[in-house]
Amino acid sequence: MKRQLTILVIALLASVFTLTAQERKRPDLLTGHDKEGEFKFLPIGVAFYNLENLFDTINNNDKYDFEFSPQGARQWDSRKYWSKINNMAYAISQLATERTPYGPAVIGVSEIENITVLQDLVKNEAIAKWNLQIVHHDSPDRRGVDVGFLYNPRFFKVLNVTHHRLFIENEPEFLTRDQTCMTGLLFGEKVSLIVNHWPSRLGGEERSAYKREAAAALCKQIADSLWADDPNQAIIIMGDLNDDPHNSSCSKVLGAVRYKEEATAHGFYNPWWNKLEKEGIGSLAYKGQWNLFDQIIISGNLVREVREMEKIHQPNLTYSRCEVWNRDFLKGQEGNRVGYPLRTFSAGVFLNGYSDHFPTQIFLSKKIRPRNRDAAPKN
């Protein structure tokens, strides 16, 4: 009997320590004040990462895919593939912060070959504990790359997913990545996220600009349709846009403004504009020139100043800050690419790096009154 009691006490103590450890993994509530008095707010991360040619080793389309096969120019074998998976999983794991120890609630991704590579990625031990779920769709892109989402089901519940094809007038043969829109509840608040990988600058920035402007027009059309259905919801546009914030596709067609006070509830604010032009920080570099193609653009109703000006009470989410995740381990340390993103290959040589793009992340906050102390509400 004494032995049984001892075992029971040990089991109870173990459960207490387990619960304590789990509690430490919950999002940290921070304190703020407004006209109604003290409140708590919950930090929330939303990220985007171009995974730079995350291909498996199987040649499926006999063209571009052959390059990423054991017989191709890159000799893309299992060793290189799993090294790439390990690197990308570690990089994603480092998107967690002291205030968001669970990592981003949602991560948009691009340059992925298929759902299989994402399944391998989320099972990696570096991020497996987050139990990330996948939204993926096969696009008609000639290179065979797609966009997708990874999301933490503790913090985001999917309500609907749609995919949107880009058509270029008078170019019926043109094929590129579809835009994927995922609508759901982010910590209980309705948000639609649109992940993009706009057409490249192949042929020159100016000569190819009309394709990205068409992609921006499609994205704006998706957003307008979402607001027609629910005017109160928030919208987040993310992706590798292959343009900077000041380019016409972002600033004019999409209408993403540089300053918060210029935004409207059903317009867009682009926090990356000043990041690039004032601070000189980019997400990728080419021939000594930094660009910030990897953007996360938010609807005006996520901006506190816009809500106050237009007397909007929803959504209960507020934009806080943005960051290019240019950590040292993601940078080249030697040669002529010191400080640039440490990519997988350079001039055909396997570098065992991460990506030619840095990840980007924005932080939102959700206001929680003292009477509601559940930091992670069940969706």
Secondary structure, 3 states (H helix, E strand, C coil): CHHHHHHHHHHHHHHHHHHHHHHHCCCCCEEEEECCEEEEEEEEEEEEEEEEEECCCCCCCCCHHHHCCCCCCCCCCHHHHHHHHHHHHHHHHCCCCCCCCCCCCEEEEEEECCHHHHHHHHHCCCCHHHCCEEEECCCCCCCCCEEEEEECCCCEEEEEEEEECCCCCCCCCCCCCCEEEEEEEECCEEEEEEEEECCCCCCCHHHHHHHHHHHHHHHHHHHHHHHHHCCCCEEEEEEECCCCCCCHHHHHHCCEECCHHHCCCCCEECCHHHHHHCCCCCCEEECCEEECCEEEEEEHHHCHHHHHHHCCCCCCEEEEEEEECCCHHHEECCHHHECCECCCEECCEECCCCCCCCCEEEEEEEEECCCCCCCCCCC
